[in-house]
Amino acid sequence: MTASILSPSLPLLCPSVEPHQGSLPYTLDDLVGDIKAHLGESGGIGYANINSDYLMSLAQKYNSNPNDWARYYHNCAEKSYTRNTIENINSRANILLLVWNPRKGSPVHDHANAHCVLKVLAGELTETIYDTPEDEGHPLRVKKQSTYHTDQVTYMSDEIGLHRVHNPHPTQVAVSLHLYTPPNAADIGYNVFDEATGKASFIAQAKSLRVGRS
């Protein structure tokens, strides 16, 4: 199945990158394999020893190709965004494909003491970063806002603060790749925050769909 028949609004704006003569393109499967190799087996490295810069470099090495990720694509039109599982790595990490509906986004949230690498695969996403509030009763303070386009990569963790991500396009979906290590939000849960008051609410286990197919 090709990406072009999955959704009429699926933005196929990913430029095709020709590999150097004599070399093979770096595929999504290659990226997943290299992430697995870095994180190790079931007794692999812990949070403090994970090299986030290296994980970002792997994500940057991969040029988005809809033929790679179309098999993981599923969009629930009634939701702001849909989380689709690409890979669970020995309880050390999960890799997800997120599909964002037009002008929709996530709530402000933390990352449950995990590393998060985000790569835009199609369309664009705007990230707003907030200071983590020391107490409730005050509006969240914005630290930074950035818009990322196809093949751009960013990194987030609780040390940086909180964030929300949204798709600013009025008609087209956006697609992104997310690596979470360790997968605490999926295994345990995470906090969402009221932007006006700073009040935190715990969400048990971030659910995702497994729709991958060959």
N, C-alpha and C positions, 0 to 999 in steps of 0.2 A: 504494500500500500504506500502510495506517495503522499507527501505532506499536502500537496495541492488539493486533494479531495477530502481532506479531513474536516476542513472548515472553510467556508467562503471568505472569512475574515482573517484567516491565518496569514500573517505578514511574511511573505517570502522575500525579504529584503536582504538576506544574508548573501554577500558577494561570494561568488565561487572563486576560490583561491587555487590556482594551478600549482601543483607541487614542482619542486626543482626537478629537472630532468634526471632520471635514474633513481629518484626517491619516491617513497609511498607517502600519501597523506597521513597525518596524525589523526586518528579516528576517535570517536567517543569511546569505543572499546579499548583503545590504547590508553586513553586518559584514565578510565576506570581501573585498568590493570596497573598503571603507574601509581595511582592513589593506594591501591591495595598493597603494593610493594613497599610504599613508604610507611603505611600504618602498621604493617606486620600482620602476623597471624593472630589467633584468638588471645594469645598472651602478649600482644604487641605493646607499642609504646603508649605512654599515658599523655594526658593533656599537656603537662608542662614541657614535654619533650617533642611535641609536634612542631614542625617547622612550617609556620603559616606562609612565610615568603615562598618556600618551595612549592607548597600546594597552589598558591596563586600563580606561580610560574608555569605549573602544569596546565592550569585552566587557561592561561594566556596562550599557551602553545597550541591549543585546540582551536581551529577555525570552524565556526558553526556550519553544520551541513544538515539541512532538514531530513535528508535521507538517513542520517544517523539516528535522529531522535524521534522521527515520526511514529515509530512503534510504541513509544511511551506516551504519546500525546493523547490526552483526554480532557475535554473542557466541559464543566458543568455550568451551563449558562445561567442558572439561578444563583450561583455563588459568585463572590467577588473574585476568587481565585481557586484553582484546583491543584492539589498536591499529588503528583504521580511518582511512585517509587521506581527508580532505575536500579539501585543496588543497595543491599544491606551488607556491610562488611564486618562479619565476625563480631557483631556487637560493639565495634570500634567506631563506626561511622555509618551514615546513610547518605545516599546521593539521590536527589529528587529533581524532577522536571516540574516546574510550576507554570501554569497557564493563567494569565491575568486578563480578565475581561476589561473592555474599554472603560476608562475613567473609574476603575475600581482599584482597591488596594487592601493592604493588611491593616489591622489595628497597630497602635504603638506597642512594642513588645520587647522583652529581653531574650537572651539566648541560652538560658538555663546552664550557664557556665560552660559553654561550648564555643569552639571556633566555627565561623560561618564564612565560606567562600561563595560568592555569587557571581555568575557570569550571564550576561544577556545573550540569548540565542537568537531572538528575533524581536523586532520592535524596539521600544525604549521603556525604561523604568526610572522613576524619580525616587530617590532615597532621602528621607529626612532623619537626621540624627539628633537626639535629645540628650541632655544631661540626665543622669539617673537621679530622681528626686530623693532628698534626705527625709522628707516627711510629706504628708498629704495636705491638701487644702490650698495648693498653689498651682497655677498653670505650668505645664512642662516648658522648659526653656530650650529653644532650638539652638543647636551648636553649628549645624551645617546642612545644606541641601545641595544635592548633586543629581544630575540626570545622566544615565548611562545608556549607551546605544549598543547595537549588535557587536558582539565579541569583546566588549569592555568588561573588566573584572574589578570587583571590590571585595573588601574583607570587613567583617564585623565581629565583635565580641563584647561581653559585658564590661570589659575594661574600658572600652570606648564609650559606652553608654547604651541608650535604647534607640530603636529606629522603627520607622514604618516605611513600607515600599508601596508605590502605586503606579498604575499605568495611566499616563496623562493623555493618551491618544483618544479622540472622540469616537472612533469607529473600529480600530484594529486591536486584536488581542496582542499581548506580548508574551514571550516565552523565555524562561530563565532556568539555568542549572544551579542547584544549591548543594553544597557539601557541608554537612554538619558532623563535627567530631569533637567529643563523643556525642551520640545521638540522644542526648538527655531529654530534649523536648518531646521526642517520639516515645521514649521509654517511660518518662516520669511526668513531664508537663513543663509549663512555662507560665510567665506572667504577662498579662496585657495591662495597659495603663490608660486611664482616662486623661486625655490631653488637657482638659480644662481644670482638673482637680489634682492630678497626679496619683489618684487612687489606683492601687494594683488589685487585679483579680486573677486568681490562679486558674489555669486551664489544664485539665488532666489529659496528657497524651495527645500530641499533634498527629491526627490521623492522615494517612495518605492512601491513594489507590495504587494497586499493582495491575497495570494494564499492558506491560511490556510484552511484545510478541516478535517473533523472528519472521 
